[in-house]
């Protein structure tokens, strides 16, 4: 008996083949549609993106992206815990309109014209619940509330200090931003009765009058930011002042050779998307002198990997820590000294809102696809320096960390939590890391430091012995010098 084996496999009917073809065609078509849709959180589509999910994975950091007392824009609008502040927003916006020579109807109409563009700044699913009228009212109240706060009008309200601090903190959340497409037209439109807006100059404690142009509003914003990120001036030695003068001289000569152009006309508020971005470029990126670059940029050589060292590790090899006098808190430098080196780090005030501010700045530059990632790289660098509470203590003693909350252990923990899921750019602080690594590996520096204590003790010991010996010799010479003179006198007298 023979057995026939069927090795051709199962057969498919023409109908089944057509069905399979249709299924995979539909699947590929949907794939291409999703690809064209792209990522709704991309900054080129959204000026005010949502915080990516990977940043919300850390439970310790989740609250840093949520407003405490006030919502700005649609993302957190209507939450129960924020409704109390809606009344104050209406009162302050109403007062702002009363102080203006422009009618309320004219201001409202201007905001209504911007609704279509303003919607495009936010994720679509967050704006669907608002019709044009509701969205206009939200933009109107939020816009004039922000202008009142930055104009220091919040101090006149009956709020506790904690509430004022919370309002300011909430204005620097990534998801709590109002697009400048709305805010700048409101600045231009506003005209205070008398054609001027009185603004207190905190540096001279005088009342300075500014016109209602965007340039004057930039000055108002800068004064407001300085209160948020205030750094007391550092005392400089005479040598540091001379060095600073000569280092700034070429730049001053270069600027004086050009026609005087206002910073506001070349790099004005129109260049920014929102309040958090202005703060970023003032205190993180360094302002208009730095090149703004999105995306991957041109190819850059990745530096050789350098190990990270804690504060006390560097201190043990002769590297000291000094506060630098700059408002850009990411501006870390390494200065060589005769037998060691010094890390110059701008002072950073650690308070309740610091963790939230640093995280939102880091998330902003991630969403904005800024190549350098200065804030991210800065907090990761500080995390590498701060390994233990003793490192915090050393930085506090040098005036680099100025804490108003918590113990040294809590401050160290804050930096650990901030840097979770953050990836620094390896090309940032390249020169600083290379200099530190070179100094750390220097055999000469290690030799000096290794024998520093024995040598110093020997110098003190033998200096003491040398001093005794010199004193004894001097006393002996003085005594022998006096004896011959006395003898000569006696002989002469005897002769006579």
C-alpha beads as a LAMMPS data file, in Angstrom:
LAMMPS data file: protein, C-alpha beads

496 atoms
495 bonds

1 atom types
1 bond types

-500.0 500.0 xlo xhi
-500.0 500.0 ylo yhi
-500.0 500.0 zlo zhi

Masses

1 110.0

Atoms # bond

1 1 1 0.000 0.000 0.000
2 1 1 1.365 3.429 -0.975
3 1 1 0.738 6.639 0.908
4 1 1 0.624 9.989 -0.947
5 1 1 2.077 12.962 0.996
6 1 1 0.707 16.433 0.317
7 1 1 3.622 18.844 0.756
8 1 1 2.083 21.884 -0.960
9 1 1 0.399 23.140 2.210
10 1 1 -3.126 24.448 2.639
11 1 1 -4.750 25.983 -0.389
12 1 1 -6.331 29.473 -0.391
13 1 1 -9.351 30.438 -2.299
14 1 1 -9.256 33.603 -4.481
15 1 1 -11.707 35.274 -2.099
16 1 1 -9.409 34.690 0.883
17 1 1 -6.401 36.108 -1.013
18 1 1 -8.330 39.208 -1.924
19 1 1 -9.389 39.662 1.725
20 1 1 -5.792 39.360 2.967
21 1 1 -4.617 41.837 0.356
22 1 1 -7.318 44.287 1.366
23 1 1 -6.445 43.940 5.074
24 1 1 -2.746 44.647 4.714
25 1 1 -3.446 47.494 2.278
26 1 1 -5.742 49.118 4.837
27 1 1 -3.159 48.580 7.563
28 1 1 -0.402 50.209 5.486
29 1 1 -2.725 53.077 4.585
30 1 1 -3.507 53.746 8.249
31 1 1 0.201 53.581 9.040
32 1 1 0.963 56.248 6.443
33 1 1 -1.878 58.408 7.742
34 1 1 -0.531 58.250 11.287
35 1 1 2.953 59.056 9.996
36 1 1 1.674 62.170 8.236
37 1 1 -0.164 63.223 11.407
38 1 1 3.123 63.322 13.293
39 1 1 3.608 64.000 16.960
40 1 1 1.146 66.599 18.322
41 1 1 3.712 67.632 20.960
42 1 1 6.281 68.830 18.449
43 1 1 7.155 72.452 19.074
44 1 1 6.980 73.425 15.386
45 1 1 3.251 72.615 15.597
46 1 1 2.615 73.588 19.192
47 1 1 4.082 76.638 20.860
48 1 1 2.725 75.406 24.188
49 1 1 3.203 71.607 24.254
50 1 1 2.144 69.127 26.896
51 1 1 4.736 67.618 29.217
52 1 1 5.818 64.279 27.660
53 1 1 4.788 61.135 29.524
54 1 1 8.356 60.023 30.215
55 1 1 8.821 63.078 32.433
56 1 1 5.698 62.257 34.439
57 1 1 6.822 58.710 35.271
58 1 1 8.592 59.870 38.414
59 1 1 5.908 60.253 41.062
60 1 1 8.172 62.572 43.061
61 1 1 8.201 65.018 40.138
62 1 1 4.591 64.861 38.930
63 1 1 3.447 67.799 41.064
64 1 1 6.175 69.981 39.560
65 1 1 4.212 70.192 36.293
66 1 1 0.827 70.959 37.898
67 1 1 -0.352 74.463 38.947
68 1 1 -0.953 75.011 42.644
69 1 1 -3.304 78.019 42.615
70 1 1 -3.842 79.432 39.115
71 1 1 -4.383 78.044 35.615
72 1 1 -3.211 79.794 32.453
73 1 1 -4.556 78.516 29.158
74 1 1 -6.761 75.454 28.537
75 1 1 -4.691 72.557 29.900
76 1 1 -5.651 72.982 33.567
77 1 1 -8.641 75.291 33.193
78 1 1 -11.661 74.421 35.311
79 1 1 -9.931 72.301 37.969
80 1 1 -11.681 72.566 41.328
81 1 1 -8.563 73.473 43.307
82 1 1 -7.905 76.418 40.969
83 1 1 -11.383 77.987 40.849
84 1 1 -10.741 80.343 43.767
85 1 1 -8.131 82.222 41.756
86 1 1 -10.570 82.713 38.829
87 1 1 -12.364 85.380 40.868
88 1 1 -9.109 87.242 41.480
89 1 1 -8.174 86.978 37.799
90 1 1 -11.452 88.653 36.845
91 1 1 -10.948 91.436 39.417
92 1 1 -7.355 92.144 38.340
93 1 1 -8.185 92.029 34.625
94 1 1 -11.101 94.403 35.243
95 1 1 -8.849 96.830 37.093
96 1 1 -6.320 96.674 34.267
97 1 1 -9.009 97.632 31.755
98 1 1 -10.232 100.494 33.962
99 1 1 -6.725 101.957 34.135
100 1 1 -6.423 101.984 30.346
101 1 1 -7.556 104.671 27.933
102 1 1 -8.596 101.912 25.513
103 1 1 -12.164 100.696 25.916
104 1 1 -12.942 97.205 27.164
105 1 1 -14.789 96.427 23.906
106 1 1 -11.725 97.309 21.844
107 1 1 -9.493 95.106 23.993
108 1 1 -11.915 92.195 23.838
109 1 1 -12.320 92.498 20.064
110 1 1 -8.548 92.356 19.661
111 1 1 -8.359 89.118 21.620
112 1 1 -11.229 87.667 19.606
113 1 1 -9.291 88.293 16.396
114 1 1 -6.456 86.142 17.749
115 1 1 -8.545 83.141 18.848
116 1 1 -7.928 81.102 15.713
117 1 1 -4.141 81.473 15.939
118 1 1 -4.147 80.965 19.698
119 1 1 -5.972 77.628 19.417
120 1 1 -3.196 76.270 17.199
121 1 1 -0.671 76.831 19.988
122 1 1 -2.251 74.142 22.176
123 1 1 -3.007 70.428 21.777
124 1 1 -6.283 70.129 19.892
125 1 1 -7.993 67.843 22.382
126 1 1 -7.579 70.474 25.121
127 1 1 -9.404 73.228 23.225
128 1 1 -12.412 71.309 21.854
129 1 1 -14.479 71.939 24.973
130 1 1 -14.286 75.710 24.457
131 1 1 -16.293 77.539 21.824
132 1 1 -14.812 80.746 20.437
133 1 1 -16.573 82.918 22.996
134 1 1 -15.365 80.882 26.001
135 1 1 -11.872 80.629 24.573
136 1 1 -11.747 84.397 24.000
137 1 1 -12.830 85.061 27.589
138 1 1 -10.140 82.699 28.890
139 1 1 -7.401 84.347 26.820
140 1 1 -8.635 87.814 27.844
141 1 1 -8.609 87.101 31.586
142 1 1 -5.353 85.132 31.536
143 1 1 -3.565 87.715 29.398
144 1 1 -4.380 90.714 31.528
145 1 1 -3.839 88.728 34.726
146 1 1 -0.262 87.978 33.602
147 1 1 0.359 91.631 32.767
148 1 1 -0.909 92.639 36.191
149 1 1 1.313 90.110 37.957
150 1 1 4.506 91.054 36.105
151 1 1 3.691 94.732 36.769
152 1 1 3.868 93.938 40.497
153 1 1 0.146 94.535 41.071
154 1 1 -0.238 91.235 42.894
155 1 1 1.288 92.762 46.017
156 1 1 -1.757 95.022 46.394
157 1 1 -4.116 92.061 46.675
158 1 1 -4.999 90.518 50.019
159 1 1 -2.906 87.393 49.542
160 1 1 -0.585 85.564 51.854
161 1 1 3.101 85.434 50.934
162 1 1 2.745 81.732 50.217
163 1 1 -0.062 82.411 47.724
164 1 1 1.958 85.118 45.947
165 1 1 4.907 82.740 45.686
166 1 1 2.620 80.016 44.309
167 1 1 1.194 82.330 41.643
168 1 1 4.680 83.253 40.460
169 1 1 5.703 79.607 40.482
170 1 1 2.662 78.646 38.368
171 1 1 3.511 81.228 35.695
172 1 1 6.670 79.258 34.853
173 1 1 5.062 75.884 34.203
174 1 1 5.340 74.638 30.619
175 1 1 1.650 73.678 30.456
176 1 1 0.611 76.977 32.040
177 1 1 1.762 79.360 29.327
178 1 1 -0.106 81.960 27.280
179 1 1 1.229 82.365 23.717
180 1 1 2.875 85.695 23.020
181 1 1 0.681 85.870 19.905
182 1 1 -1.993 86.934 22.375
183 1 1 0.077 88.665 25.059
184 1 1 2.129 91.025 22.859
185 1 1 -0.918 92.557 21.090
186 1 1 -2.393 93.202 24.540
187 1 1 0.853 94.939 25.548
188 1 1 0.746 97.108 22.444
189 1 1 -2.925 97.886 22.861
190 1 1 -2.711 98.890 26.500
191 1 1 -2.362 102.607 27.142
192 1 1 -2.532 103.815 30.686
193 1 1 -4.375 107.021 31.391
194 1 1 -1.708 109.666 31.001
195 1 1 0.042 107.668 28.231
196 1 1 2.558 106.215 30.670
197 1 1 2.820 103.183 32.877
198 1 1 4.482 103.687 36.255
199 1 1 6.890 100.898 37.077
200 1 1 8.919 100.635 40.225
201 1 1 12.648 100.334 39.598
202 1 1 13.766 98.004 42.392
203 1 1 17.439 98.821 41.899
204 1 1 17.088 102.549 42.635
205 1 1 13.720 102.510 44.439
206 1 1 12.424 105.250 42.183
207 1 1 9.305 105.480 40.101
208 1 1 10.298 105.249 36.446
209 1 1 7.758 105.907 33.731
210 1 1 7.683 103.755 30.639
211 1 1 5.550 103.985 27.550
212 1 1 3.317 101.030 26.736
213 1 1 5.511 99.727 23.898
214 1 1 6.800 96.131 23.823
215 1 1 10.265 97.501 24.628
216 1 1 9.046 98.918 27.947
217 1 1 7.196 95.704 28.695
218 1 1 10.441 93.836 28.189
219 1 1 11.979 96.023 30.902
220 1 1 9.031 95.206 33.150
221 1 1 9.528 91.496 32.476
222 1 1 13.243 91.732 33.198
223 1 1 12.562 93.388 36.572
224 1 1 9.998 90.684 37.340
225 1 1 12.443 87.923 36.381
226 1 1 15.152 89.419 38.585
227 1 1 12.832 89.077 41.557
228 1 1 12.254 85.439 40.633
229 1 1 15.944 84.721 40.038
230 1 1 17.719 87.200 42.280
231 1 1 21.476 86.681 42.772
232 1 1 23.234 88.913 45.329
233 1 1 26.413 90.443 43.867
234 1 1 29.660 88.719 44.792
235 1 1 32.663 90.580 46.200
236 1 1 35.593 90.510 43.788
237 1 1 39.250 90.847 44.644
238 1 1 41.318 93.588 42.997
239 1 1 42.941 91.034 40.719
240 1 1 39.535 89.635 39.675
241 1 1 38.275 93.137 38.900
242 1 1 41.326 93.862 36.735
243 1 1 40.987 90.526 34.924
244 1 1 37.259 91.103 34.394
245 1 1 37.923 94.588 33.001
246 1 1 40.459 93.399 30.437
247 1 1 38.339 90.388 29.448
248 1 1 35.349 92.646 28.760
249 1 1 37.358 95.387 27.027
250 1 1 37.524 93.767 23.547
251 1 1 33.781 93.148 23.610
252 1 1 33.072 96.740 24.680
253 1 1 35.269 98.111 21.884
254 1 1 33.556 95.826 19.391
255 1 1 30.113 97.004 20.451
256 1 1 31.126 100.678 20.443
257 1 1 32.318 100.400 16.836
258 1 1 28.776 99.545 15.717
259 1 1 25.758 101.780 15.516
260 1 1 23.749 101.758 18.736
261 1 1 20.915 99.278 18.251
262 1 1 18.492 98.462 21.019
263 1 1 18.358 94.863 22.133
264 1 1 14.597 95.034 21.905
265 1 1 14.657 95.819 18.190
266 1 1 17.078 93.049 17.275
267 1 1 15.946 90.375 19.682
268 1 1 12.587 91.592 20.951
269 1 1 9.662 89.863 22.559
270 1 1 8.277 88.911 19.154
271 1 1 11.088 86.339 18.937
272 1 1 9.657 84.317 21.813
273 1 1 6.680 81.992 22.191
274 1 1 5.817 82.506 25.847
275 1 1 6.986 83.673 29.275
276 1 1 8.942 80.531 30.162
277 1 1 10.925 80.821 26.931
278 1 1 11.936 84.411 27.719
279 1 1 13.171 83.314 31.143
280 1 1 15.068 80.431 29.541
281 1 1 17.011 82.663 27.179
282 1 1 17.759 85.222 29.875
283 1 1 19.003 82.922 32.629
284 1 1 19.808 79.571 31.008
285 1 1 20.905 80.120 27.433
286 1 1 22.502 83.493 27.974
287 1 1 20.361 85.894 25.954
288 1 1 20.750 87.209 22.382
289 1 1 24.531 86.765 22.233
290 1 1 24.060 83.007 21.989
291 1 1 23.006 81.302 18.772
292 1 1 19.571 79.735 18.938
293 1 1 19.699 76.311 17.351
294 1 1 16.980 73.695 17.181
295 1 1 17.298 70.053 16.310
296 1 1 20.465 68.075 15.905
297 1 1 22.401 70.866 14.196
298 1 1 25.651 70.225 12.384
299 1 1 27.890 67.333 13.367
300 1 1 30.017 67.968 16.419
301 1 1 32.845 65.871 17.719
302 1 1 31.777 63.945 20.789
303 1 1 34.441 64.472 23.466
304 1 1 36.162 61.607 25.209
305 1 1 34.134 60.372 28.153
306 1 1 35.196 61.870 31.442
307 1 1 34.318 60.508 34.825
308 1 1 32.151 62.640 37.071
309 1 1 33.567 63.642 40.452
310 1 1 31.817 64.844 43.567
311 1 1 32.620 68.110 45.328
312 1 1 34.681 66.466 48.060
313 1 1 36.591 64.295 45.587
314 1 1 37.634 67.404 43.677
315 1 1 38.380 69.270 46.876
316 1 1 40.815 66.510 47.874
317 1 1 42.854 67.015 44.689
318 1 1 43.144 70.786 45.105
319 1 1 40.099 72.045 43.194
320 1 1 38.213 74.762 45.038
321 1 1 34.722 76.130 44.470
322 1 1 33.888 79.802 44.077
323 1 1 30.654 81.652 43.236
324 1 1 30.694 83.636 40.002
325 1 1 28.924 86.948 39.524
326 1 1 26.603 86.204 36.593
327 1 1 22.842 85.968 36.188
328 1 1 23.099 82.988 33.804
329 1 1 23.057 80.190 36.356
330 1 1 24.300 77.572 33.852
331 1 1 27.550 79.474 33.201
332 1 1 30.024 77.105 34.902
333 1 1 33.739 77.767 34.291
334 1 1 37.051 76.214 35.336
335 1 1 39.971 78.499 36.235
336 1 1 43.518 77.237 36.692
337 1 1 45.489 78.325 39.747
338 1 1 49.161 77.958 40.700
339 1 1 48.897 74.484 42.213
340 1 1 45.258 73.638 41.585
341 1 1 42.103 74.935 40.012
342 1 1 38.763 76.520 40.810
343 1 1 35.270 75.738 39.575
344 1 1 33.352 79.000 39.203
345 1 1 29.647 78.234 39.632
346 1 1 26.897 80.896 39.702
347 1 1 24.934 80.966 42.983
348 1 1 21.629 79.110 42.967
349 1 1 18.895 79.795 45.504
350 1 1 17.134 76.576 46.507
351 1 1 13.573 77.307 47.587
352 1 1 10.151 75.657 47.251
353 1 1 9.740 76.546 43.564
354 1 1 13.308 75.766 42.415
355 1 1 12.710 72.092 41.633
356 1 1 9.591 72.905 39.617
357 1 1 11.343 75.699 37.704
358 1 1 14.389 73.608 36.778
359 1 1 12.253 70.674 35.644
360 1 1 9.977 72.811 33.484
361 1 1 12.978 74.528 31.890
362 1 1 14.487 71.115 31.131
363 1 1 11.223 69.812 29.679
364 1 1 10.803 72.983 27.625
365 1 1 14.199 72.652 25.943
366 1 1 13.481 68.970 25.279
367 1 1 10.158 69.754 23.591
368 1 1 11.707 72.707 21.761
369 1 1 14.506 70.418 20.547
370 1 1 17.273 72.823 21.518
371 1 1 20.455 70.990 20.602
372 1 1 22.620 72.005 23.540
373 1 1 20.131 71.266 26.327
374 1 1 21.877 73.656 28.702
375 1 1 19.488 73.344 31.618
376 1 1 19.404 69.550 31.387
377 1 1 23.196 69.377 31.203
378 1 1 23.532 71.868 34.062
379 1 1 21.343 69.972 36.538
380 1 1 23.096 66.715 35.575
381 1 1 26.470 68.373 36.207
382 1 1 25.287 69.616 39.594
383 1 1 23.959 66.151 40.367
384 1 1 27.400 64.683 39.647
385 1 1 28.971 67.197 42.028
386 1 1 26.385 66.575 44.733
387 1 1 26.675 62.935 45.747
388 1 1 26.328 63.282 49.514
389 1 1 25.057 65.861 52.028
390 1 1 28.703 66.806 52.690
391 1 1 28.908 68.079 49.106
392 1 1 25.908 70.327 49.699
393 1 1 27.515 71.608 52.887
394 1 1 30.690 72.551 51.014
395 1 1 28.787 74.396 48.264
396 1 1 26.713 76.219 50.881
397 1 1 29.836 77.279 52.761
398 1 1 31.182 78.791 49.531
399 1 1 27.955 80.705 48.797
400 1 1 27.114 78.663 45.682
401 1 1 23.995 77.002 47.061
402 1 1 21.753 79.304 49.096
403 1 1 19.046 77.211 50.660
404 1 1 15.894 78.391 52.369
405 1 1 14.364 74.933 52.739
406 1 1 15.365 71.533 54.018
407 1 1 18.573 69.935 55.232
408 1 1 21.681 69.131 53.219
409 1 1 20.384 65.601 52.737
410 1 1 17.072 66.923 51.349
411 1 1 18.860 69.239 48.923
412 1 1 20.963 66.317 47.658
413 1 1 17.769 64.305 47.209
414 1 1 16.166 67.118 45.179
415 1 1 18.960 66.996 42.608
416 1 1 18.677 63.210 42.418
417 1 1 14.949 63.481 41.688
418 1 1 15.355 66.273 39.137
419 1 1 17.831 64.324 37.018
420 1 1 15.750 61.146 36.774
421 1 1 15.057 60.448 33.065
422 1 1 17.163 63.439 31.995
423 1 1 19.894 62.829 29.409
424 1 1 22.598 65.551 29.241
425 1 1 24.301 66.610 26.040
426 1 1 27.886 65.218 26.122
427 1 1 29.229 68.258 24.250
428 1 1 28.113 70.742 26.922
429 1 1 30.758 71.763 29.494
430 1 1 33.394 69.988 27.399
431 1 1 36.198 72.359 28.397
432 1 1 35.194 72.261 32.051
433 1 1 35.176 68.450 32.146
434 1 1 38.459 68.204 30.250
435 1 1 40.165 70.658 32.594
436 1 1 38.870 68.866 35.686
437 1 1 39.922 65.474 34.292
438 1 1 43.369 66.769 33.332
439 1 1 43.905 68.242 36.776
440 1 1 42.592 65.120 38.520
441 1 1 44.978 62.873 36.578
442 1 1 47.994 65.182 36.931
443 1 1 50.866 63.325 38.657
444 1 1 52.481 66.616 39.678
445 1 1 49.323 67.839 41.405
446 1 1 48.897 64.479 43.121
447 1 1 52.520 64.591 44.309
448 1 1 52.114 68.087 45.729
449 1 1 48.853 67.165 47.438
450 1 1 50.173 63.847 48.707
451 1 1 53.136 65.429 50.450
452 1 1 51.471 68.737 51.221
453 1 1 50.911 67.991 54.905
454 1 1 54.298 66.297 55.569
455 1 1 56.117 69.069 53.697
456 1 1 54.248 71.807 55.524
457 1 1 54.968 70.143 58.867
458 1 1 58.648 69.759 57.965
459 1 1 58.835 73.380 56.839
460 1 1 57.313 74.551 60.109
461 1 1 59.568 72.236 62.139
462 1 1 62.810 73.149 60.440
463 1 1 61.871 76.802 60.217
464 1 1 61.490 76.770 63.983
465 1 1 64.878 75.034 64.411
466 1 1 66.436 77.409 61.883
467 1 1 65.018 80.378 63.740
468 1 1 66.466 79.173 67.056
469 1 1 69.836 78.549 65.446
470 1 1 69.968 81.964 63.800
471 1 1 68.968 83.655 67.058
472 1 1 71.692 81.784 68.956
473 1 1 74.362 82.657 66.363
474 1 1 73.349 86.307 66.379
475 1 1 73.515 86.397 70.177
476 1 1 76.948 84.734 70.165
477 1 1 78.325 87.143 67.529
478 1 1 76.970 90.098 69.420
479 1 1 78.615 88.900 72.634
480 1 1 82.022 88.165 71.030
481 1 1 81.930 91.498 69.277
482 1 1 81.515 93.389 72.535
483 1 1 84.332 91.555 74.450
484 1 1 87.300 92.623 72.268
485 1 1 86.260 96.258 72.471
486 1 1 86.054 96.151 76.255
487 1 1 89.510 94.487 76.448
488 1 1 91.139 97.134 74.249
489 1 1 89.853 99.838 76.482
490 1 1 91.348 98.120 79.554
491 1 1 94.736 97.716 77.937
492 1 1 95.014 101.327 76.958
493 1 1 94.080 102.451 80.416
494 1 1 96.692 100.160 81.894
495 1 1 99.380 101.601 79.617
496 1 1 98.582 105.078 80.606

Bonds

1 1 1 2
2 1 2 3
3 1 3 4
4 1 4 5
5 1 5 6
6 1 6 7
7 1 7 8
8 1 8 9
9 1 9 10
10 1 10 11
11 1 11 12
12 1 12 13
13 1 13 14
14 1 14 15
15 1 15 16
16 1 16 17
17 1 17 18
18 1 18 19
19 1 19 20
20 1 20 21
21 1 21 22
22 1 22 23
23 1 23 24
24 1 24 25
25 1 25 26
26 1 26 27
27 1 27 28
28 1 28 29
29 1 29 30
30 1 30 31
31 1 31 32
32 1 32 33
33 1 33 34
34 1 34 35
35 1 35 36
36 1 36 37
37 1 37 38
38 1 38 39
39 1 39 40
40 1 40 41
41 1 41 42
42 1 42 43
43 1 43 44
44 1 44 45
45 1 45 46
46 1 46 47
47 1 47 48
48 1 48 49
49 1 49 50
50 1 50 51
51 1 51 52
52 1 52 53
53 1 53 54
54 1 54 55
55 1 55 56
56 1 56 57
57 1 57 58
58 1 58 59
59 1 59 60
60 1 60 61
61 1 61 62
62 1 62 63
63 1 63 64
64 1 64 65
65 1 65 66
66 1 66 67
67 1 67 68
68 1 68 69
69 1 69 70
70 1 70 71
71 1 71 72
72 1 72 73
73 1 73 74
74 1 74 75
75 1 75 76
76 1 76 77
77 1 77 78
78 1 78 79
79 1 79 80
80 1 80 81
81 1 81 82
82 1 82 83
83 1 83 84
84 1 84 85
85 1 85 86
86 1 86 87
87 1 87 88
88 1 88 89
89 1 89 90
90 1 90 91
91 1 91 92
92 1 92 93
93 1 93 94
94 1 94 95
95 1 95 96
96 1 96 97
97 1 97 98
98 1 98 99
99 1 99 100
100 1 100 101
101 1 101 102
102 1 102 103
103 1 103 104
104 1 104 105
105 1 105 106
106 1 106 107
107 1 107 108
108 1 108 109
109 1 109 110
110 1 110 111
111 1 111 112
112 1 112 113
113 1 113 114
114 1 114 115
115 1 115 116
116 1 116 117
117 1 117 118
118 1 118 119
119 1 119 120
120 1 120 121
121 1 121 122
122 1 122 123
123 1 123 124
124 1 124 125
125 1 125 126
126 1 126 127
127 1 127 128
128 1 128 129
129 1 129 130
130 1 130 131
131 1 131 132
132 1 132 133
133 1 133 134
134 1 134 135
135 1 135 136
136 1 136 137
137 1 137 138
138 1 138 139
139 1 139 140
140 1 140 141
141 1 141 142
142 1 142 143
143 1 143 144
144 1 144 145
145 1 145 146
146 1 146 147
147 1 147 148
148 1 148 149
149 1 149 150
150 1 150 151
151 1 151 152
152 1 152 153
153 1 153 154
154 1 154 155
155 1 155 156
156 1 156 157
157 1 157 158
158 1 158 159
159 1 159 160
160 1 160 161
161 1 161 162
162 1 162 163
163 1 163 164
164 1 164 165
165 1 165 166
166 1 166 167
167 1 167 168
168 1 168 169
169 1 169 170
170 1 170 171
171 1 171 172
172 1 172 173
173 1 173 174
174 1 174 175
175 1 175 176
176 1 176 177
177 1 177 178
178 1 178 179
179 1 179 180
180 1 180 181
181 1 181 182
182 1 182 183
183 1 183 184
184 1 184 185
185 1 185 186
186 1 186 187
187 1 187 188
188 1 188 189
189 1 189 190
190 1 190 191
191 1 191 192
192 1 192 193
193 1 193 194
194 1 194 195
195 1 195 196
196 1 196 197
197 1 197 198
198 1 198 199
199 1 199 200
200 1 200 201
201 1 201 202
202 1 202 203
203 1 203 204
204 1 204 205
205 1 205 206
206 1 206 207
207 1 207 208
208 1 208 209
209 1 209 210
210 1 210 211
211 1 211 212
212 1 212 213
213 1 213 214
214 1 214 215
215 1 215 216
216 1 216 217
217 1 217 218
218 1 218 219
219 1 219 220
220 1 220 221
221 1 221 222
222 1 222 223
223 1 223 224
224 1 224 225
225 1 225 226
226 1 226 227
227 1 227 228
228 1 228 229
229 1 229 230
230 1 230 231
231 1 231 232
232 1 232 233
233 1 233 234
234 1 234 235
235 1 235 236
236 1 236 237
237 1 237 238
238 1 238 239
239 1 239 240
240 1 240 241
241 1 241 242
242 1 242 243
243 1 243 244
244 1 244 245
245 1 245 246
246 1 246 247
247 1 247 248
248 1 248 249
249 1 249 250
250 1 250 251
251 1 251 252
252 1 252 253
253 1 253 254
254 1 254 255
255 1 255 256
256 1 256 257
257 1 257 258
258 1 258 259
259 1 259 260
260 1 260 261
261 1 261 262
262 1 262 263
263 1 263 264
264 1 264 265
265 1 265 266
266 1 266 267
267 1 267 268
268 1 268 269
269 1 269 270
270 1 270 271
271 1 271 272
272 1 272 273
273 1 273 274
274 1 274 275
275 1 275 276
276 1 276 277
277 1 277 278
278 1 278 279
279 1 279 280
280 1 280 281
281 1 281 282
282 1 282 283
283 1 283 284
284 1 284 285
285 1 285 286
286 1 286 287
287 1 287 288
288 1 288 289
289 1 289 290
290 1 290 291
291 1 291 292
292 1 292 293
293 1 293 294
294 1 294 295
295 1 295 296
296 1 296 297
297 1 297 298
298 1 298 299
299 1 299 300
300 1 300 301
301 1 301 302
302 1 302 303
303 1 303 304
304 1 304 305
305 1 305 306
306 1 306 307
307 1 307 308
308 1 308 309
309 1 309 310
310 1 310 311
311 1 311 312
312 1 312 313
313 1 313 314
314 1 314 315
315 1 315 316
316 1 316 317
317 1 317 318
318 1 318 319
319 1 319 320
320 1 320 321
321 1 321 322
322 1 322 323
323 1 323 324
324 1 324 325
325 1 325 326
326 1 326 327
327 1 327 328
328 1 328 329
329 1 329 330
330 1 330 331
331 1 331 332
332 1 332 333
333 1 333 334
334 1 334 335
335 1 335 336
336 1 336 337
337 1 337 338
338 1 338 339
339 1 339 340
340 1 340 341
341 1 341 342
342 1 342 343
343 1 343 344
344 1 344 345
345 1 345 346
346 1 346 347
347 1 347 348
348 1 348 349
349 1 349 350
350 1 350 351
351 1 351 352
352 1 352 353
353 1 353 354
354 1 354 355
355 1 355 356
356 1 356 357
357 1 357 358
358 1 358 359
359 1 359 360
360 1 360 361
361 1 361 362
362 1 362 363
363 1 363 364
364 1 364 365
365 1 365 366
366 1 366 367
367 1 367 368
368 1 368 369
369 1 369 370
370 1 370 371
371 1 371 372
372 1 372 373
373 1 373 374
374 1 374 375
375 1 375 376
376 1 376 377
377 1 377 378
378 1 378 379
379 1 379 380
380 1 380 381
381 1 381 382
382 1 382 383
383 1 383 384
384 1 384 385
385 1 385 386
386 1 386 387
387 1 387 388
388 1 388 389
389 1 389 390
390 1 390 391
391 1 391 392
392 1 392 393
393 1 393 394
394 1 394 395
395 1 395 396
396 1 396 397
397 1 397 398
398 1 398 399
399 1 399 400
400 1 400 401
401 1 401 402
402 1 402 403
403 1 403 404
404 1 404 405
405 1 405 406
406 1 406 407
407 1 407 408
408 1 408 409
409 1 409 410
410 1 410 411
411 1 411 412
412 1 412 413
413 1 413 414
414 1 414 415
415 1 415 416
416 1 416 417
417 1 417 418
418 1 418 419
419 1 419 420
420 1 420 421
421 1 421 422
422 1 422 423
423 1 423 424
424 1 424 425
425 1 425 426
426 1 426 427
427 1 427 428
428 1 428 429
429 1 429 430
430 1 430 431
431 1 431 432
432 1 432 433
433 1 433 434
434 1 434 435
435 1 435 436
436 1 436 437
437 1 437 438
438 1 438 439
439 1 439 440
440 1 440 441
441 1 441 442
442 1 442 443
443 1 443 444
444 1 444 445
445 1 445 446
446 1 446 447
447 1 447 448
448 1 448 449
449 1 449 450
450 1 450 451
451 1 451 452
452 1 452 453
453 1 453 454
454 1 454 455
455 1 455 456
456 1 456 457
457 1 457 458
458 1 458 459
459 1 459 460
460 1 460 461
461 1 461 462
462 1 462 463
463 1 463 464
464 1 464 465
465 1 465 466
466 1 466 467
467 1 467 468
468 1 468 469
469 1 469 470
470 1 470 471
471 1 471 472
472 1 472 473
473 1 473 474
474 1 474 475
475 1 475 476
476 1 476 477
477 1 477 478
478 1 478 479
479 1 479 480
480 1 480 481
481 1 481 482
482 1 482 483
483 1 483 484
484 1 484 485
485 1 485 486
486 1 486 487
487 1 487 488
488 1 488 489
489 1 489 490
490 1 490 491
491 1 491 492
492 1 492 493
493 1 493 494
494 1 494 495
495 1 495 496
